[in-house]
C-alpha cells in the first residue's frame, strides 16, 4: 500500500498492510539533513529535502510542513523570534488591552507575513510526493493564537476579569486561523495538524475549555474538512483527562501524550484513530536503542490490535535524537508492525 492508502485505511476503520509510522520531525529532520533549523525559513527547498530524506530513510507515512510555526500570530502583529538552531517562538505579543482589538485585521494568507513562504513549502512538498504520500500541515487553533498574541498569563487572568474580551479575541483568532488553514489545504495539505498545549487540563478549567476554546476549534475543524482537508489530526500536548470526549469531536486522529495507550484506545478508538506514544524525550532522546525497541513494541502491542492505530512518539521528535534510536523504532515496526 502507499502511505496515503495506509493512512486513509486506518482512518476508515480498515486494516492496512502494516501499522502507519509518523513522527513530527521538523528539528530532527533539519539536523539529520545537515542544516540549522533557521535555514528552514530562508530556503524552502532545504526544508523540503530534509522531509524527503526522512521519508526515504525511515519509511515514514507522511511529510510535514514546518510544523508549529506561529505565522498567523506574527502576521497579526506579534514578534516572532527565529533562533539559529531552535524552533521559533512568539517573544512579544501584540494585544495589551481591549482597545488593541481594533488594530487586528483579517489576514490574507497569500500576501501577509511569512504565510506565503509557508504555503510555498506545502506546495513544494505536495509536488515532490504526489498523491501517494500525505502532506501534513499545522494550523494554530483559535485559543492558542489568542494566547500567543495576548500572552498566556494575561489571557488566563482575562478569563476571570474580562471574559467578553477573551471571546472577542478568540473570535478574531478563529477567523484568521481558519483562513490560514484553508489556504494550507489549497496549497496541497492533505491532513491538517493541530496542537493546543495552552488549553489542557493543567492550564484552564473544563468549564473555561468548553466556553472559550473548544467551540471555536470544533467549528474551525469542520470548516477545514468542508474545504477539502482529508483528515484532522489533534495533538493533545500535556494532560487532557477530563476533556477527551470533546477533543474527539470533528477530529480524525488523536496524537496522544500522557496516557495509558491500551486504556486510551479502549475508550476512544471507536471515534478516532490513536497515534502515539513512545516517549520523545525520556526514551527517544535520552535512552538506549534497547529501551526504544522495548517501548515501541509495547506501543504496538497495546495500540495495533483491531486497527485504528498509528505508531509515533508522544510529541515532536527532539532535534538531537540519536538517529539509531529512530532506526530502532523502524526495525521493531518492520518485525511486529502488522495488525
Secondary structure, DSSP 4 states (H G I P E B T S, - for coil): --HHHHHHHHHTT---SS-EE----HHHHHHHTT--GGGGGT-HHHHHHHHHHHHHHS--S-EE-STT--HHHHHTT-EEE--SSS--EEEE-S--SGGGGGG-----TTTSTTHHHHHHHHHHHHHHHGGGS-EEEE---HHHHHHHHH-HHHHHHHHHH-HHHHHHHHHHHHHHHHHHHHHHHHHT-SEEEEE-GGGSTTTS-HHHIIIIIHHHHHHHHHHHHHHT-SEEEEE--S--TTTHHHHTTT-SEEE--SS-HHHHHHHHTTTSEEEEEE-IIIIIITS-HHHHHHHHHHHHHHH-TTS-EEEEESSPPPTT--HHHHHHHHHHHHHH---
